[in-house]
Amino acid sequence: MRNKKVILMRSADNTFQTKSTNYRECQKNHAANIGGYAVDGCREFISSGGESTGRALVCAACGCHRNFHRKEDYSEVVSESSYTSSTRE
């Protein structure tokens, strides 16, 4: 799944905070009904459909819903000066 970046807030000094989310390994316990513990080994969520379809939240690799995959949130503060070149003439 692609990383999505969303601008959360922008301040007067041309800095803004971005947030991205990744979905990693599947944590669904397939042996819970018999009192055991077994995961399927899926390493990363891969959407099985486009964003506007019903299959967007189902993993193409393991068939589980996206909520069974471990979620990683990242936030980063970016300033406009970081986009400018550091070499000046």
C-alpha positions as CSV (number, residue, x, y, z in Angstrom):
1,M,0.0,0.0,0.0
2,R,1.3,3.5,-0.8
3,N,2.2,5.9,1.9
4,K,-0.4,8.6,2.3
5,K,0.7,12.0,3.4
6,V,-1.7,14.5,4.8
7,I,-0.9,18.1,5.8
8,L,-2.2,18.4,9.4
9,M,-1.4,22.0,10.3
10,R,0.5,24.9,8.9
11,S,2.0,27.8,10.9
12,A,2.9,31.3,10.1
13,D,6.6,30.5,9.8
14,N,6.1,28.3,6.7
15,T,6.4,25.0,8.5
16,F,3.8,22.2,8.4
17,Q,3.4,18.8,9.9
18,T,2.8,15.7,7.7
19,K,1.4,12.4,8.8
20,S,1.8,9.1,7.0
21,T,0.5,5.6,7.8
22,N,1.9,2.2,6.9
23,Y,0.2,-1.2,7.6
24,R,2.7,-3.9,8.3
25,E,2.4,-7.6,9.2
26,C,-0.9,-9.4,9.8
27,Q,-1.6,-10.2,13.4
28,K,-4.8,-12.2,13.0
29,N,-4.7,-15.4,15.1
30,H,-6.1,-18.1,12.8
31,A,-6.0,-20.7,15.6
32,A,-7.9,-18.8,18.2
33,N,-11.0,-21.0,17.9
34,I,-9.0,-24.1,19.1
35,G,-7.1,-22.2,21.8
36,G,-3.9,-21.9,19.9
37,Y,-1.9,-19.2,18.2
38,A,-1.0,-19.1,14.5
39,V,-0.5,-16.3,12.1
40,D,-0.3,-16.6,8.4
41,G,3.0,-14.9,7.8
42,C,1.7,-11.9,5.7
43,R,4.4,-9.3,6.0
44,E,2.6,-6.1,4.7
45,F,-0.9,-5.0,3.8
46,I,-1.5,-4.8,0.0
47,S,-4.9,-3.5,-1.0
48,S,-6.8,-5.8,-3.3
49,G,-8.8,-3.0,-4.9
50,G,-8.9,0.7,-5.7
51,E,-9.6,3.3,-3.0
52,S,-13.2,3.7,-4.0
53,T,-14.1,0.0,-4.1
54,G,-15.2,-2.4,-1.4
55,R,-12.0,-4.4,-1.7
56,A,-9.8,-1.5,-0.7
57,L,-9.6,-2.6,2.9
58,V,-9.0,-6.3,2.2
59,C,-5.4,-7.6,1.9
60,A,-4.5,-9.2,-1.4
61,A,-1.9,-11.4,0.2
62,C,-3.8,-12.9,3.1
63,G,-7.5,-11.9,2.6
64,C,-7.7,-10.3,6.0
65,H,-9.2,-6.8,6.8
66,R,-6.7,-4.0,7.1
67,N,-7.5,-3.7,10.9
68,F,-5.7,-7.0,11.5
69,H,-2.4,-5.5,10.2
70,R,-0.1,-3.6,12.6
71,K,-0.4,0.1,12.0
72,E,2.6,2.4,12.0
73,D,2.0,6.2,12.1
74,Y,4.7,8.7,11.3
75,S,4.6,12.4,11.7
76,E,7.2,14.9,10.4
77,V,7.6,18.6,10.7
78,V,8.7,20.1,7.5
79,S,9.8,23.7,7.0
80,E,9.8,25.5,3.6
81,S,13.5,26.3,4.0
82,S,14.3,22.6,3.8
83,Y,13.2,22.6,0.2
84,T,15.6,25.4,-0.8
85,S,19.1,24.8,-2.0
86,S,21.8,25.0,0.6
87,T,24.4,26.4,-1.9
88,R,24.1,30.1,-2.7
89,E,26.1,32.2,-5.1
